[in-house]
Amino acid sequence: MLYKSGNMFSIGGNLHLSAYKDTKYEPLGLILEAQEEAQLIAQSIGQAFQVAYMEFLKANGIEDPGLMKEIDYQEVLNQQQIYGEELTMFSNKENQKEVIVPKVKGEQLGVVIVESGWGSMVPTVVLANMNPLGPAARCGQLNIGDQIISVNGISLVGLPLSSCQTNIKGTRHQTVVKLTVVPCPPVVEVLIKRPDVKYQLGFSVQNGVICSLLRGGIAERGGVRVGHRIIEINNQSVVAVPHEKIVSLLANSVGEIHMKTMPTSIFRLLTGQETPHYL
C-alpha cells in the first residue's frame, strides 16, 4: 500500500512510520554485551504474551484479526536478519585502522564529513570528500566512505554531526592528527526479505532519497538508512529514474530485494551537485 503526502510516498502496509528524531546511544561495549540477550528475552516475553492472549480470546469466543496480522508480520521480521552486522564490524579492533595525519600548524585537515544515517546500528560520521591538496588526502591512507570512530582519542560515535565537525576543526593548530577509522565503501548494500506485497517495507522515499523509516521493521534490519540516496534496486540503476517509477519498483518487489544506497551528501558531492566545504 502507498500513502501519498505531497511528493512523498510511504511504502508498505498500515503501520506508522517514525520520523527522524534524536536518539540517545549507550556505549558500544555495553550494547554488544547486552544486545543478543536482550533481544532473546524481549522476543520470548512478547511471544508468550501473544500466545496467552490468543488462548484467552479463543476461550471466550473472541477473534482479533488485528493481532493475527501483527503475529504474521512478526514472523516476517524473524526471517529478516540484520544485514551488515555493523556492531560486529565496528567493535572488532582488527577492522579499525589508526591513521596518523601530519600537517602544518594552522592548516585545515581538508575533509568533508556527513552522518552515517539514522537507522545505523553504530551512528558515526562518514568521510565524504577530501581536498586533494590537504593533509588528509596527502597521507594516502584515507578513502571516501571510511567511517571515523575517533579523532585524537575522542570518540565520535553517537555524537551530532555539528559536534564531530567541531572536533575536527579543533585540530587546525596541531601538527599531527590521529584518526581511528573503519574502512568502508561509500556504497551501502541493502537486503530486504519480503515474502508478499501485503507486508510493508517500512520506509518512505522522496525523489530517490530515504526520508523516514519504521524503527525495527524489515527495512531497517535489512540496512536501509534515513538520508541515503538509492542508487540501485535489484541491479537496476535508479539514479536518473523518475520518483513514481522508484515507488512502483519498491511497492511491487517481493522476495529478496537488493538495493545499493549512499549518504545523499556523498552522492551530491561525487556528482558535482554540491560544492565541498572542507574542515
Phi, psi and chi 1 to 4 in degrees:
 res  aa     phi    psi   chi1   chi2   chi3   chi4
   1 MET       -  141.2 -173.3  179.7  -64.4      -
   2 LEU  -115.5  135.1  -57.1  179.0      -      -
   3 TYR  -111.9  126.5  -60.8   96.0      -      -
   4 LYS  -105.5  130.6 -176.6  176.4 -179.8 -177.5
   5 SER  -137.2  101.9  175.9      -      -      -
   6 GLY    66.3 -120.0      -      -      -      -
   7 ASN  -107.5   18.7 -165.6   32.9      -      -
   8 MET  -116.7  134.7 -178.7  173.1   72.7      -
   9 PHE  -114.7  138.5  -73.4   80.1      -      -
  10 SER   -97.9  135.6  -59.5      -      -      -
  11 ILE  -108.9  116.3  -59.6  171.6      -      -
  12 GLY   139.6 -153.9      -      -      -      -
  13 GLY   -87.9 -139.5      -      -      -      -
  14 ASN  -113.9   23.4   54.1    7.6      -      -
  15 LEU   -83.0  150.1  -69.0 -179.5      -      -
  16 HIS   -77.8  141.0  -65.3  -69.0      -      -
  17 LEU   -88.5  142.4  -68.2  168.0      -      -
  18 SER   -89.1  127.6  -58.1      -      -      -
  19 ALA   -76.7  163.4      -      -      -      -
  20 TYR   -61.3  134.7  178.3   89.8      -      -
  21 LYS  -153.8  159.8   56.0 -174.9  177.7 -179.5
  22 ASP   -63.3  141.2  -68.9  -26.5      -      -
  23 THR  -125.9  135.4  -52.9      -      -      -
  24 LYS   -93.0  132.0 -174.8  176.4  179.7 -179.3
  25 TYR  -115.5  142.3  -62.9   92.1      -      -
  26 GLU   -82.5  160.7  -63.4  -66.3  -26.0      -
  27 PRO   -54.9  145.0  -25.6   34.1      -      -
  28 LEU   -57.4  -42.2 -179.2   57.5      -      -
  29 GLY   -60.5  -42.6      -      -      -      -
  30 LEU   -65.7  -39.1  -65.5  179.5      -      -
  31 ILE   -60.7  -45.5  -64.2  174.5      -      -
  32 LEU   -63.3  -40.6  -71.4  167.4      -      -
  33 GLU   -69.5  -36.5  -68.5  173.4    7.7      -
  34 ALA   -99.9  -14.7      -      -      -      -
  35 GLN   -59.2  -54.9 -178.3 -161.5   31.2      -
  36 GLU   -64.5  -44.5 -174.6  173.6  -12.7      -
  37 GLU   -63.5  -43.5 -176.3  178.7   -9.0      -
  38 ALA   -64.1  -39.3      -      -      -      -
  39 GLN   -63.0  -44.1  -75.4  178.4  -18.6      -
  40 LEU   -64.4  -42.9  -71.2  172.4      -      -
  41 ILE   -63.9  -47.1  -68.3  171.7      -      -
  42 ALA   -62.7  -42.0      -      -      -      -
  43 GLN   -64.7  -42.5 -173.7  177.6   26.7      -
  44 SER   -64.5  -44.5  -61.5      -      -      -
  45 ILE   -61.9  -45.8  -68.3  172.6      -      -
  46 GLY   -61.6  -44.8      -      -      -      -
  47 GLN   -67.9  -39.3  -71.6  176.1  -13.1      -
  48 ALA   -62.6  -43.0      -      -      -      -
  49 PHE   -63.5  -43.4  174.3   79.9      -      -
  50 GLN   -63.2  -43.3  -73.3  177.9  -21.4      -
  51 VAL   -62.1  -46.0  170.3      -      -      -
  52 ALA   -62.1  -41.6      -      -      -      -
  53 TYR   -66.4  -40.5 -176.5   47.3      -      -
  54 MET   -62.0  -42.1  -71.2  -73.5  -68.5      -
  55 GLU   -64.3  -39.7  -69.2  -61.9  -36.2      -
  56 PHE   -62.5  -45.3  169.5   78.6      -      -
  57 LEU   -64.1  -41.9  -66.5  178.4      -      -
  58 LYS   -63.5  -41.9 -169.7 -174.5  -64.0 -177.0
  59 ALA   -64.0  -26.3      -      -      -      -
  60 ASN  -104.8   13.2  -71.2  -85.5      -      -
  61 GLY    67.2   30.7      -      -      -      -
  62 ILE  -113.2  137.1  -57.4  170.4      -      -
  63 GLU  -111.4  141.8  -68.0 -173.5    2.1      -
  64 ASP  -129.1   88.0 -172.7  -14.3      -      -
  65 PRO   -59.4  -33.2  -18.2   29.9      -      -
  66 GLY   -61.8  -40.5      -      -      -      -
  67 LEU   -68.0  -38.1 -178.1   62.6      -      -
  68 MET   -60.5  -40.7  -70.7  -58.6  -62.9      -
  69 LYS   -64.0  -39.3  -72.1 -179.2 -178.5  177.6
  70 GLU   -64.8  -43.2 -176.9  179.1  -25.9      -
  71 ILE   -65.7  -38.9  -67.4  174.4      -      -
  72 ASP   -59.7  -45.1 -161.4   21.7      -      -
  73 TYR   -68.8  -32.4 -174.2   67.0      -      -
  74 GLN   -62.7  -35.2 -176.5   60.6   47.4      -
  75 GLU   -63.5  -39.7  -71.8  -58.8  -45.7      -
  76 VAL   -63.9  -41.7  176.2      -      -      -
  77 LEU   -60.8  -40.5  -78.3  176.1      -      -
  78 ASN   -63.7  -27.6  -68.9  -17.9      -      -
  79 GLN   -84.0  -14.7  -64.7  171.2   19.8      -
  80 GLN   -90.3  105.2  174.6   68.3   57.6      -
  81 GLN   -73.4  153.3  -65.1  178.7  -24.9      -
  82 ILE   -72.2  113.5  -63.5  176.9      -      -
  83 TYR   -87.6  132.5 -167.3   64.2      -      -
  84 GLY   105.2  -28.8      -      -      -      -
  85 GLU    48.2   54.9  -65.8  -66.1  -18.9      -
  86 GLU   -60.9  -40.6  -72.3 -179.2  -18.3      -
  87 LEU   -60.0  -44.6  -74.9  174.8      -      -
  88 THR   -64.4  -44.7  -57.4      -      -      -
  89 MET   -63.7  -44.3 -179.4  176.6   70.5      -
  90 PHE   -79.5  -26.2  -77.7   86.8      -      -
  91 SER   -83.4  -20.8   63.6      -      -      -
  92 ASN   -74.4  115.6 -170.9  -19.3      -      -
  93 LYS   -60.0  -26.7  -66.3  -70.9 -174.5 -178.6
  94 GLU   -67.4  -22.9  -67.2 -179.0    1.6      -
  95 ASN   -86.9  -11.1  -65.8  -29.9      -      -
  96 GLN   -91.0  147.3  -64.0 -178.8    8.8      -
  97 LYS  -130.1  131.0  179.7  171.9   76.8  169.4
  98 GLU   -92.8  127.8  -74.3 -164.8   -4.7      -
  99 VAL  -119.5  123.8  177.6      -      -      -
 100 ILE   -96.6  121.2  -56.2  -61.9      -      -
 101 VAL  -111.5  104.8 -176.8      -      -      -
 102 PRO   -75.9  143.7    2.5    8.5      -      -
 103 LYS  -154.0  166.8   57.1 -172.4  -74.4  -65.3
 104 VAL   -85.9  139.7  177.3      -      -      -
 105 LYS   -57.4  130.5 -172.4  174.1 -178.1  179.6
 106 GLY    92.5   -7.4      -      -      -      -
 107 GLU   -87.7  139.4 -173.4 -179.1   24.9      -
 108 GLN   -66.8  153.2  -71.9 -178.4  -39.2      -
 109 LEU   -67.0  -31.3 -164.8   58.9      -      -
 110 GLY    83.2   44.5      -      -      -      -
 111 VAL  -131.1  158.1  -62.1      -      -      -
 112 VAL  -119.5  131.6  177.1      -      -      -
 113 ILE  -121.1  150.0   57.7  171.1      -      -
 114 VAL  -135.1  164.9  -61.4      -      -      -
 115 GLU   -70.7  148.5  -66.9  173.0  -46.8      -
 116 SER   -71.3  -19.1   56.3      -      -      -
 117 GLY   112.5  133.5      -      -      -      -
 118 TRP   -65.1  133.9 -177.6   75.5      -      -
 119 GLY   113.3  -16.1      -      -      -      -
 120 SER   -65.2  136.8  -58.7      -      -      -
 121 MET   -65.4  -34.7  -64.7  -66.7  -71.7      -
 122 VAL  -124.7   92.5 -177.0      -      -      -
 123 PRO   -73.5  122.6   27.8  -32.6      -      -
 124 THR  -147.4 -157.1 -178.2      -      -      -
 125 VAL  -118.6  152.3  -70.7      -      -      -
 126 VAL  -113.4  138.2 -179.3      -      -      -
 127 LEU   -72.8  112.8 -176.3   57.3      -      -
 128 ALA   -99.9  -25.6      -      -      -      -
 129 ASN  -165.2  155.7 -156.8  -73.1      -      -
 130 MET  -135.9  139.9  -70.8 -174.4  -73.9      -
 131 ASN   -68.1  120.1 -177.7  -20.4      -      -
 132 PRO   -59.1  -19.9   16.4  -27.7      -      -
 133 LEU  -102.9    0.8  -58.2  176.6      -      -
 134 GLY   -86.4  169.0      -      -      -      -
 135 PRO   -58.8  -39.9  -21.6   31.1      -      -
 136 ALA   -61.9  -43.2      -      -      -      -
 137 ALA   -72.2  -37.9      -      -      -      -
 138 ARG   -63.3  -32.5  -71.0 -160.6  -51.9  -96.2
 139 CYS   -68.0  -22.2   80.3      -      -      -
 140 GLY    73.1   13.6      -      -      -      -
 141 GLN  -117.0    2.7  -62.0 -174.4   63.0      -
 142 LEU  -117.1  150.0  -63.7  168.7      -      -
 143 ASN  -137.5  151.9  -66.0  -70.6      -      -
 144 ILE   -60.9  131.9  -66.8  173.5      -      -
 145 GLY   106.7  -21.6      -      -      -      -
 146 ASP   -57.4  137.3  -72.2   -8.5      -      -
 147 GLN   -97.6  126.9  -58.7 -137.5    9.6      -
 148 ILE   -90.6  118.0  -55.9  174.5      -      -
 149 ILE   -88.8  -40.2  -56.5  -60.5      -      -
 150 SER  -153.2  157.8   68.1      -      -      -
 151 VAL  -125.5  117.9  176.4      -      -      -
 152 ASN    51.6   40.5  -69.6  -28.8      -      -
 153 GLY    83.8   -4.4      -      -      -      -
 154 ILE   -94.3  119.0  -60.4  173.4      -      -
 155 SER   -68.4  137.4  174.9      -      -      -
 156 LEU  -103.2   -3.0  -57.1 -173.4      -      -
 157 VAL   -63.8  125.6  176.1      -      -      -
 158 GLY    82.6   -4.6      -      -      -      -
 159 LEU   -81.7  149.8  -65.6 -177.0      -      -
 160 PRO   -61.7  154.4  -17.0   28.0      -      -
 161 LEU   -56.0  -40.6  178.0   61.7      -      -
 162 SER   -62.1  -37.6   57.4      -      -      -
 163 SER   -68.4  -39.0  -61.9      -      -      -
 164 CYS   -64.2  -40.5  -62.7      -      -      -
 165 GLN   -63.8  -39.7  -69.5  171.0  -30.0      -
 166 THR   -62.7  -41.2  -61.2      -      -      -
 167 ASN   -62.2  -40.0  -82.9  -39.8      -      -
 168 ILE   -71.5  -40.0  -70.2  176.7      -      -
 169 LYS   -61.8  -31.2  -72.6  177.7 -177.4  176.7
 170 GLY   -68.2   -8.9      -      -      -      -
 171 THR   -88.7    0.2   65.9      -      -      -
 172 ARG   -57.3  -38.3 -175.2  167.1 -172.8  139.6
 173 HIS   -94.3   13.0  -62.8  -68.5      -      -
 174 GLN   -99.4  158.2  -61.7  172.0   -0.9      -
 175 THR  -103.4  -11.2   56.6      -      -      -
 176 VAL  -141.7  133.6  173.7      -      -      -
 177 VAL  -124.5  130.7  178.8      -      -      -
 178 LYS  -105.5  121.0 -175.1  175.6   78.7  171.3
 179 LEU  -112.1  139.9  -57.2  176.3      -      -
 180 THR  -108.7  121.2  -58.4      -      -      -
 181 VAL  -129.7  158.3  -55.8      -      -      -
 182 VAL  -112.8  111.6  174.3      -      -      -
 183 PRO   -61.0  125.3  -23.4   34.8      -      -
 184 CYS  -141.7  147.8  -61.7      -      -      -
 185 PRO   -72.4  154.9   26.1  -32.6      -      -
 186 PRO   -68.3  -22.4   21.7  -30.4      -      -
 187 VAL   -92.3  131.3  174.2      -      -      -
 188 VAL  -101.5  131.7  174.5      -      -      -
 189 GLU   -94.5  135.4  -62.7 -157.2   11.0      -
 190 VAL  -120.5  139.6  173.8      -      -      -
 191 LEU  -135.7  113.6  173.3   58.1      -      -
 192 ILE  -113.1  132.3  -56.3  171.5      -      -
 193 LYS  -104.7  113.5  -64.3 -179.7  179.8  179.0
 194 ARG  -128.5  104.8 -174.4 -167.3 -161.8 -168.6
 195 PRO   -70.6  -23.3   22.2  -30.5      -      -
 196 ASP  -155.6  153.1 -166.5  -80.1      -      -
 197 VAL   -67.5  -14.3  -66.9      -      -      -
 198 LYS   -70.8  -17.0   70.5  178.9 -178.8  179.0
 199 TYR   -91.4  126.6  -60.4  108.9      -      -
 200 GLN   -65.4  145.0   62.4  163.9   -5.5      -
 201 LEU   -76.2  -38.3  -73.4  174.2      -      -
 202 GLY    89.5   32.2      -      -      -      -
 203 PHE  -153.7  163.9   67.2   95.8      -      -
 204 SER  -124.4  152.0   62.5      -      -      -
 205 VAL  -127.8  151.5  -63.5      -      -      -
 206 GLN  -139.0  111.9 -175.3  172.4   16.2      -
 207 ASN    53.0   42.7  -63.0  -39.9      -      -
 208 GLY    85.7   -4.3      -      -      -      -
 209 VAL  -103.4  130.2  177.4      -      -      -
 210 ILE   -75.7  117.6  -61.5  158.8      -      -
 211 CYS  -115.0  -10.7   47.1      -      -      -
 212 SER  -155.7  160.5   60.8      -      -      -
 213 LEU  -150.6  134.2  178.4   65.9      -      -
 214 LEU   -75.9  117.6  175.1   65.9      -      -
 215 ARG   -64.3  124.4 -164.2   65.3  165.7  166.3
 216 GLY    84.7    1.3      -      -      -      -
 217 GLY   -80.0  178.4      -      -      -      -
 218 ILE   -65.9  -29.5   56.4  174.4      -      -
 219 ALA   -68.7  -44.7      -      -      -      -
 220 GLU   -63.3  -43.2 -174.7 -167.2   27.7      -
 221 ARG   -63.8  -30.2  -66.7 -172.9 -177.9 -165.8
 222 GLY   -81.8   -5.9      -      -      -      -
 223 GLY   110.4    7.2      -      -      -      -
 224 VAL   -70.9  137.6  170.4      -      -      -
 225 ARG  -131.5  134.4  -57.7  -69.3  176.5 -107.4
 226 VAL   -64.5  137.4  171.6      -      -      -
 227 GLY    92.3   -0.3      -      -      -      -
 228 HIS   -92.5  148.3  -82.4 -143.2      -      -
 229 ARG   -96.1  129.5  175.8   71.4  160.4   79.5
 230 ILE   -76.5  126.1  -57.8  174.1      -      -
 231 ILE   -99.6  -42.7  -51.2  -60.3      -      -
 232 GLU  -139.1  148.3  -75.2 -175.2    8.8      -
 233 ILE  -128.6  116.4  -59.6  173.4      -      -
 234 ASN    49.6   52.0  -69.5  -29.3      -      -
 235 ASN    67.3   11.0  -63.2  -42.1      -      -
 236 GLN  -108.6  121.3  178.2  180.0  -18.5      -
 237 SER   -65.3  135.8  173.4      -      -      -
 238 VAL  -122.6   20.3  -66.6      -      -      -
 239 VAL   -60.6  -42.6  168.6      -      -      -
 240 ALA  -110.9   22.1      -      -      -      -
 241 VAL   -90.6  138.1  170.8      -      -      -
 242 PRO   -60.2  152.5  -20.8   31.0      -      -
 243 HIS   -53.0  -46.6  168.7   73.1      -      -
 244 GLU   -61.3  -36.8  -70.2   75.2   15.1      -
 245 LYS   -70.5  -37.6 -174.4  170.0 -178.5 -178.0
 246 ILE   -60.7  -44.7  -66.2  174.9      -      -
 247 VAL   -60.7  -43.6  170.3      -      -      -
 248 SER   -64.0  -42.9  177.8      -      -      -
 249 LEU   -58.5  -45.4  -82.7  171.5      -      -
 250 LEU   -70.7  -42.8  -69.7  169.0      -      -
 251 ALA   -64.1  -31.0      -      -      -      -
 252 ASN  -101.5    2.3  -64.4  -55.2      -      -
 253 SER   -83.1  135.4  -66.6      -      -      -
 254 VAL  -135.2  170.9  -67.2      -      -      -
 255 GLY    78.9 -141.0      -      -      -      -
 256 GLU   -86.6  119.5  -70.7 -167.0   -8.6      -
 257 ILE  -105.2  112.4  -55.8  169.9      -      -
 258 HIS   -98.9  130.9  -65.0  -96.7      -      -
 259 MET  -133.6  155.8  -63.4 -162.5  -57.0      -
 260 LYS  -122.6  132.0  -69.9 -177.2  179.4  179.4
 261 THR  -135.0  166.2   72.4      -      -      -
 262 MET  -151.9  155.5   68.6  167.7   59.1      -
 263 PRO   -52.1  133.8  -27.9   35.7      -      -
 264 THR   -56.7  -37.9  -59.2      -      -      -
 265 SER   -63.5  -39.1  -67.0      -      -      -
 266 ILE   -64.3  -44.0  -65.6 -177.0      -      -
 267 PHE   -59.0  -44.4  174.5   78.2      -      -
 268 ARG   -68.6  -35.7  -67.6  178.7   62.0   83.5
 269 LEU   -68.2  -43.5  -73.9  164.3      -      -
 270 LEU   -67.8  -29.4  -69.6  175.8      -      -
 271 THR   -96.6    7.6   54.2      -      -      -
 272 GLY    74.7   15.1      -      -      -      -
 273 GLN   -84.6  -13.0  -60.9  176.2   56.4      -
 274 GLU  -132.5  147.0 -100.4 -177.4   36.3      -
 275 THR   -93.9  126.4  -58.1      -      -      -
 276 PRO   -68.2  138.5   23.2  -31.6      -      -
 277 HIS  -116.2  103.3  -61.9  -75.3      -      -
 278 TYR   -78.5  147.9  -61.1  111.0      -      -
 279 LEU  -101.2      -  -57.9  172.1      -      -
